[in-house]
Amino acid sequence: MEVTYKSTRNSNETATASQAILKGLAENGGLFVPDSIPELDVDLNDLAKMNYQEVAYEVMSRMFSDFTEEELKHCINSAYDQKFDTEVIAPLNKKAGAYYLELFHGSTIAFKDMALSILPYLLVTSAKKNNVKNDIVILTATSGDTGKAALAGFADVPGTKIIVFYPKNGVSPIQEKQMVTQKGDNTYVVGITGNFDDAQTGVKNMFNDKELAKVMDEKGYQFSSANSINIGRLVPQMVYYVYAYTRLIVNNEIKAGDKINVVVPTGNFGNILAAYYAKEMGLPIAKFICASNDNKVLYDFFETGVYDKNREFILTTSPSMDILISSNLERLIYRIAGDDSEQNSALMNALTSEGRYEITADMKKKLSEFYGNYATEEETAATIKKVFETDNYILDTHTAVAATVYDKYVEATGDKKPTVIASTASPYKFTRSVMEAIDSQYAGRPDFELVDELNKLSGVKIPQAIEDIRRADVIHDTVCDKTEMEATVKSILKL
Ligand SMILES: *Cc1c(COP(=O)(O)O)cnc(C)c1O
């Protein structure tokens, strides 16, 4: 079945999968969504016999229907290889009353690798399929993890350049060190004085700037996005939910057809939306448990039907979730509006002009599969300590937000269905917060000393990504004001 992609803001704007991947964003800020989600017409028991790459092919071939088998298998096999430190790619770990789906075994030790290790291949293949001659400039705003994962994925990929903007004071020291030490002749990293939403807004504005696009085209460039609004990121994320489900079958934890719940520590709403799409494809998921930190705009939205970003932006120990505009939520809004691009546009325009919108009662009813809650900083730290003490398993801060919210969900509902918790980062990426949560004696000690302490405590090998930055030199030190992002891009590309 051919899947066509449509803009959430204009149903007349359509694209093939490869065109949607290339563009990243539709016109006027719209996002590409599949016009329908094909059924995953393979028996779950048969999928249980497949490895990660094979499951990936089954899922992705249905969503990216204009890719040939050869093209897609080339992308999948190039992405999910020895860059991951385990053959199974995404291990499922039964701990503390849940199944932790470890999505941090790629080259930058956070779940962004699951999609960003394949996106460069999907993009280059898409460019070839569509006879694109321009160099692709990947423009990305990051709350910390996307930036490094995108840099690692695109470094030295011919025909591409990548420019990453991050909030100068809004990422962890290790996240920053990972980015500013990035090698590759085509990589650029810029800190901005502003927060993640400022970075994301600046990037979106450049995408929507027709004048800029013209100047770029004259110089042989065009933008594409590695942000989670690109469907080339969303679809690869559907894969691991299907994979996790089938491993539960293999491990005799469930039978094919049994319902499970998933818990997702959420920022831009990409990861949890991928789970929702997996369900639409036929995966038996009952509840989507959406976990937020103190920036609990999504929790308030699920409670009240009002999305309101007019509030204080709080810097937390789970910085990849410090977001007040969850871009991918628009795809869910579009769906619960009955795929009505006009209604969706009106709400998104209200978000831009007033910073808030309210959905109708009918739309709210369609959110019954979602449960939202949040974890405070104290609760998150307490969960890290508790799970370490009871299960000798060390969670990173983001995963601990999810685990805390899962506990609240079980307490509120008594629902004991088998539950997969998306474990989105290695504790080594947030070493300071993790170690201080376990014992206050670690406060104030140097970062890499804490890395060694974490290793002693957990017995988990120090990931290569951490060893790599211990001694690496800073290569990128550009900082600009949030109002100077476009000027910075122009100077990098010599426009
Ligand atoms: C990006 C990220 C998240 C949030 O994922 P979204 O898809 O943006 O909701 C959560 N945890 C970590 C570690 C991340 O890097």
PDBQT file of the ligand as one rigid body, heavy atoms in Angstrom, charges set to zero:
ROOT
HETATM    1  C1  LIG A 501      15.046  13.722  23.619  1.00  0.00    +0.000 C 
HETATM    2  C2  LIG A 501      14.998  13.023  24.899  1.00  0.00    +0.000 A 
HETATM    3  C3  LIG A 501      13.784  12.819  25.567  1.00  0.00    +0.000 A 
HETATM    4  C4  LIG A 501      12.468  13.360  25.025  1.00  0.00    +0.000 C 
HETATM    5  O1  LIG A 501      12.060  12.704  23.857  1.00  0.00    +0.000 OA
HETATM    6  P1  LIG A 501      10.952  13.381  22.909  1.00  0.00    +0.000 P 
HETATM    7  O2  LIG A 501      10.873  12.488  21.727  1.00  0.00    +0.000 OA
HETATM    8  O3  LIG A 501      11.479  14.730  22.571  1.00  0.00    +0.000 OA
HETATM    9  O4  LIG A 501       9.698  13.449  23.688  1.00  0.00    +0.000 OA
HETATM   10  C5  LIG A 501      13.796  12.112  26.754  1.00  0.00    +0.000 A 
HETATM   11  N1  LIG A 501      14.942  11.650  27.276  1.00  0.00    +0.000 NA
HETATM   12  C6  LIG A 501      16.136  11.837  26.668  1.00  0.00    +0.000 A 
HETATM   13  C7  LIG A 501      17.373  11.328  27.316  1.00  0.00    +0.000 C 
HETATM   14  C8  LIG A 501      16.204  12.516  25.460  1.00  0.00    +0.000 A 
HETATM   15  O5  LIG A 501      17.390  12.692  24.865  1.00  0.00    +0.000 OA
ENDROOT
TORSDOF 0
